[in-house]
Amino acid sequence: TYYCKSQPLTTKKTSQHTVSELIIDGMKFIKIGKIGSGSTGDVYKVQSLDKLIYYACKVTKFKKENDIENFDREVEFSMKASDLGISPKVYLVSIDIYKNEGYMISELCDGSVEAVLNKLSSSAVQFCIQKMLKCITTAFDNNMYCIDTNCSNFVYKEGTIKMIDFSGRWCYFDSFVLGNKKYFAGNISLDQYKHLLD
């Protein structure tokens, strides 16, 4: 179910949030509980009060000068991956300048792939691995790269597996090569790199 169209980043000069709720672009969400955390912030299960639908809300805390720029890139990649069908749908994005936080409301999935792998049969694990590799290949084919993708950044919902968390080391190909020169020959092109993967 769509909550609203994906929207560009918007800024708020004053905050109306409380400990248990978030107000984003005039829409109120109740925090149900924390479902994930990382170096840039936390992810909560939230419920919209007007639609009574559950979502995931990533709350990113801006601590350094370039954190807003990194959040902007994460939103761009998340929306691009969502359009490709390899990441949960992004519904709403906003920035609260008063609290130095960014918010990304997205589709709520059933759980983390990493958390269930040791409970699955070997054939089911192989299926998950194939689906994760397909997500990574699709991202690479669309010029999105990460040197340290692992199974903690995958979730599942209704038999599908999707990638999450495009923060950190996700970038476009040119930046990827510049940031990881020890892995690449000089002046390698995107097509040359893809050929090496074949």
N, C-alpha and C positions, 0 to 999 in steps of 0.2 A: 504494500500500500504506500502510495506517495504521500508524504506530509506536505511538501510544497516543492516548487522548482528549486534546483540548485541555484544559489545566489552568489554574487560577488562578495568579497570581504566588505563588511560594514563596521564602522567604529562607533563606540558609545562613550560619551563623556562622563556619565555617571552610572553607577552600578546599583541594580535593584536585587541582586542575588542574596539568598540566605544560605545557611548551611545545608538545608535539605531541598532547596529548589533553585532553579535557574530561570531567568527571564531573558530570552534571546529574541531580539527583533519583535518585542511585544508579546511573544508566545511563552507561556509558562510550562516548565518541565519539572517534575518531581524526581529527585534522585532516589532510586530504589536500592542501589548498592554499587560498590566498586567491583568491576569485573576484569580490570587489568591495570598495569602501571608500567612506566618506563622512565627513561632519563629525561624526557621532555614534559611529562605530566601523567595524568591518570585517565582511565576510561570508566565511565559509569553506565549502568543500565538506568534509563530514565523513561518516564511516561509523560506524554503530553496531556494536559488537563482538558483541552478542548476535544481532541480526537480519541483519547483513551487508548493510544497505541504506544507500544514500547519501542525504544530506539537505543542505539549506543551513542554516547556523547563523549568525545575525547576533549579533555580540558588541558590545553597546552599553556604552561607558565613561561612568560617571557622574562628571562634573567639577564641575557646578554644582548649586545647591540644588534646583532644580526638574527635574533630569534624570530622576529616578525617576518623577515624575509624567508627564513627556513620554513615557517608555518605556511606562508603563501605557496612555497614550492610543494610542500606536502599536500596541501589542498589541491593544487593543480594536478599532481600525479595521481592522487586518490580519485579525483573526478575522471581523469583520463582512463585509469584502470577500471573504474566502474563502468564507463561507457564501453569498454572492451569486454566486459563480463567477467573480469578476473578479480574484482574487489567489490565489497559491499557498496550499495548505492549511497551516494552522498545527497542529503536533502537540504541542509542549511549550514551556512558558515557565517561566523561573526567574530569580531574582535572587541573586547572591552578594555579600553585604554585605562580606565580608572583602576581596574584590578590587574592590569598587565597580563591578560589571559586571552587565548583564542579558543573558540568552540567549533567543533565539527560534529553535527548531528548526522548519523548514518544508520543504515539498516542494521538491526540487531540479529546476530547469528546465534547458532545453538551452542557453540563452544569452541575451544582451542583444539586444533589437530594434535598438538604436542601432548595434551592432557589425556588423549584416548589411545594413542598409538600402542602403548604397552598392553592394552586390553583387546587388541584386534588380532585376528588370525593373520598368518603370513601373507595370504592372498589379499586380504583387506589392506594390510600395510603396503603391499606392492601397488595396489590401486591408488592409495593416497599419494604415494611417491610419484606415480605417473601424473596424477592431477596437479601436484605441486610443481613438477617440472614443466608441465604445460603452461601453467600460470607464469612461471619465470621466463620461458621461451617467448610467450606472447608479449611480456613486458620488454624483453630484449629486442624483439622484432619491431617494437614501437619506440625504440630509442630511450628506454628507461633502464638504468643499470644500478646494481648494488653488488659490492664485493662479498658481503657477508650475509646473504639471505639464508635463513634457516627455518626449521619447522615451527618455531615459536611464533612466527609471523604469518601463520595460516589459520583460518577458521573454517568451520563447516556449517552448512545449513541445507536441510532437505536433500541430502545426497550430493551436494556440490561443495567444492573446496575453493576458497577465495583467499587472496593475499590481503594483509593489512599492514599498517605502519610504514608509510613512505617517507618518514622523517629520516634524520641521520645521514646515511651514506648513499641514499638514492639521488641520482642526478642524471643529466643527459650525457650522451656518449663522450663528447669532448672533455667535459669536466671529469668524467669517470676515468679517462685515460690520464689526464693531468694529475689527478689525485692518487693514481696507482701506477706510476711510471715503471716501477720495478717489474711489473707483470707484462709490460708491453714493449715491443720494438718501437724505435722512433718513427713518428709520423704515420702510425697505423690508421687506416680508415675504417669506418663502420662496416663496409662491405668485406674488407679483409678480415676483420675480427670475426664476423659471422661465418666466414669461410673456415676459420680456424676451429670453430665450434662444431662444424659438420663431421 
